[in-house]
Amino acid sequence: MATGSTGTYTAKLTDGPLEGKTITTPFLESGDPQPRLEIPADSGAKRYLYSRGSGLEFGSSDHPDRPTAVDYRYLEALFD
C-alpha cells in the first residue's frame, strides 16, 4: 500500500478470515485512520472488507495525537 504524506499506522485484524494478522496502512489526508479496508485475498478474485473498530493504541511517534495501531472488524467477502 502507498504511504501517504500523513504517515502510517498498524491495522490489527481482530476476527474473520484474517484474524490475528496486521498490515501497515496510510492515514487519510485528514490524519484520521481509514474507516474501512479492502484486503485482497491470495486468489485475487476476492477481497475482505474490514471496518474500523473502537480499539486504538498510542505509542511514541511524531504525532502523539494519532494512534499507532487501530482494531478492524470483519464485515464480508467481496467477489469480483
C-alpha positions in Angstrom: 0.0 0.0 0.0 1.1 3.6 -0.6 2.3 5.6 2.3 0.5 8.9 2.0 2.2 12.1 3.2 0.4 11.9 6.6 2.1 8.7 7.8 1.1 5.1 8.5 -0.3 3.0 11.3 -0.8 -0.7 12.0 -4.3 -2.1 11.3 -5.0 -5.1 13.6 -7.5 -7.6 12.1 -9.4 -8.9 15.1 -11.7 -11.5 13.6 -12.8 -13.1 10.4 -10.6 -15.0 7.9 -7.5 -12.8 8.6 -7.9 -12.8 12.4 -4.6 -12.1 14.1 -2.9 -10.5 11.1 -1.7 -6.9 10.9 -1.0 -4.6 8.0 0.5 -1.2 7.7 -1.8 1.3 6.1 -1.8 5.1 5.5 -3.8 7.6 7.4 -6.4 9.6 5.4 -5.3 13.1 4.2 -7.2 14.4 7.3 -4.9 12.4 9.6 -7.7 10.0 10.6 -7.4 6.2 10.4 -9.2 4.6 7.4 -12.9 3.8 8.1 -12.8 0.6 6.0 -10.1 -1.6 4.5 -10.4 -3.8 1.4 -7.8 -6.5 1.6 -7.2 -8.7 -1.5 -7.3 -12.5 -0.9 -4.5 -14.7 -2.2 -6.8 -15.9 -5.0 -7.1 -12.4 -6.4 -10.8 -12.8 -7.2 -11.9 -12.0 -3.7 -11.4 -9.1 -1.2 -12.1 -9.0 2.5 -13.9 -5.9 3.8 -13.0 -4.8 7.4 -14.4 -1.8 9.3 -12.6 0.2 11.9 -13.4 -0.9 15.5 -13.1 1.1 18.7 -9.7 -0.2 19.8 -6.9 2.3 19.5 -3.3 2.1 20.7 -1.0 5.1 21.2 2.8 4.9 21.4 5.7 7.2 20.8 5.5 8.8 17.4 6.0 12.1 15.6 2.2 12.7 16.1 1.2 11.7 19.7 -2.4 12.6 18.9 -2.6 9.9 16.2 -2.9 6.1 17.1 -0.1 3.8 16.2 -2.5 0.8 15.9 -6.2 0.5 15.2 -8.5 -2.5 15.5 -10.6 -3.6 12.5 -13.6 -6.0 12.5 -14.5 -8.3 9.6 -17.7 -7.3 7.6 -17.8 -9.5 4.5 -16.0 -11.0 1.5 -16.4 -9.2 -1.8 -16.2 -11.1 -5.1 -15.1 -9.8 -8.5 
